[in-house]
Each structure stands twice: as structure tokens, then as C-alpha cells.
Amino acid sequence: MKRALVTGANGHVGSALIPLLVREGWEVSGLVRKTSNITAIRPYPVRLTYGDMVDSEALRGAAKGCDVIFHLAAPTVSYVAGDKAAALIGIKNICELAQRHSTVRRTIYVSSTVTMGVVDHPRKVLTEKSFMHLTGTPYQDMKWEAEQKALEYARKGIDIVIVNPSTIMGPGDLRPMPPNRLIIDFLNYSGGLRWLSEFQLRGAPIWFDTGFSVVDVNDIARGIYQAAK
């Protein structure tokens, strides 16, 4: 049986990935904080280790015997002081763990499209050569630097695959995260449900004239799993 470590196991993506791994016959180890809400993953046979990304000892225990590490744990767009340092220590600890553990054959690091740059026309395609350091928010800076750290270890020979999802929405988000909060706030807005119901009945489309890009959390989980395979 294959074994995976999932950091941030109780998060939105983790709560979609873990059921998929279990269905595929994997044994799953999860890293969560003692204060984490594990409601979404409680029904599944997950071996939980309590700690965080700066706790290298907890990481070593959680990764024991694992074939693949899925590194999902990261500060969110609700950025607070100290998040950047924690994220950089976290990716360093994960990469060094993969480097030292002979059983770990691949590490999946979930980054973000904020590292990929922008285009001025929808027919232009972004590739790995398009990546640029977009400045403007601490979150963008943090994601860029963490991804550069992962690439640095990849150049040293670690088998690491970086996944760059766009805005993630979908079920299982218990907090909820800002993208799902956008939908909830809209529906809770005065008259929002009635307004939406009327427009659905008339078949009117709703769209944003912007670069906003959305992906379903279950599609992300499947994509991450394929990257591991």
C-alpha cells in the first residue's frame, strides 16, 4: 500500500484530496495543528500528527514511511504578520525532509497562479517561461519566494512537482476561505437569494468583466493526484 503525507490536511484542498487518496487505496498521514477543525476529514482513516510547518520534528514523524508528500499547508490570502517567514521555513523543511527520507519519491507543492504572471489577451498562453514576480500584496510576495525556494531544491535533484491552481471554490470549505466567502456574502446580502432565484428562472447569465479565474476544489484534488502519479 502506498502512503502519503498531506500537510494542511484539514484545509479546503486537503479535505477533497484525502477522500480521493483513501478511495485509491492509499494510507494517509496528515499534519494539522492542535487547534484545527478536523470535521471534514474525521470520517476517513487518517493518521494525524499535530504540529506545524516550522516543527521539523513533527514533520519527520508524520512523513515516516511515506512515498509522496502533498504540501498543501500555507498561509491564506488573509495574510498576517509572520506568515511569510513561516511559509519559507515550511517549504525548506519539506524539501529537506524529502531530501533525507529515502522512501519519499516525489513531493507535490501547491503554489498559486499569482506566480505565473498576466497576459493582455485571452489567446496568449502562459508557460513556465512566463513566470514573473507580481508585486502588490504580501501574499503574492510570499507565494513567489516560496516557489523559488521549491525550485532551488528541484535544481538540487529533488523530485518536486509544483501545482499552480487559480481561485479555488467548492464544497467542504468549513471556514470558509475568501473565495467561497464571496459567494456566501452575496447569497446573504439583502434579497440576494430572491434576486438569484428570479434570474435563474429567466436563464440570465452572470459574469465578471475581469481576469478572475475559478477552479473547483475536486478538480484540483484530482489534478494533484495525477501529478503524484
Secondary structure, DSSP 8 states (H G I E B T S, - for coil): --EEEEETTTSHHHHHHHHHHHHTT-EEEEEE-TT---TTTTTS-EEEEE--TT-HHHHHHHHTT-SEEEE-----SS--TTHHHHHHHHHHHHHHHHHH-TT--EEEEE--GGGS---SSTTS---GGG-----SSHHHHHHHHHHHHHHHHHHTT--EEEE---EEE-S--SS--HHHHHHHHHHHSTTHHHHHHHHHHHT-----SS---EEEHHHHHHHHHHHH-
